[in-house]
Amino acid sequence: MELKLDGSADEALRQIEEKRLCFAFRQGFS
């Protein structure tokens, strides 16, 4: 699968990172 380094790909990566941080935050303070 080929990833294009354009705005949409950057936005998708940012959303994934935010979800990871939110998950880690909830795990750490549960």
Contacts in CASP RR format, 6 or more apart in sequence:
PFRMAT RR
TARGET T0000
AUTHOR 0000-0000-0000
METHOD contacts of the structure
MODEL  1
MELKLDGSADEALRQIEEKRLCFAFRQGFS
3 9 0 8 1.000
END
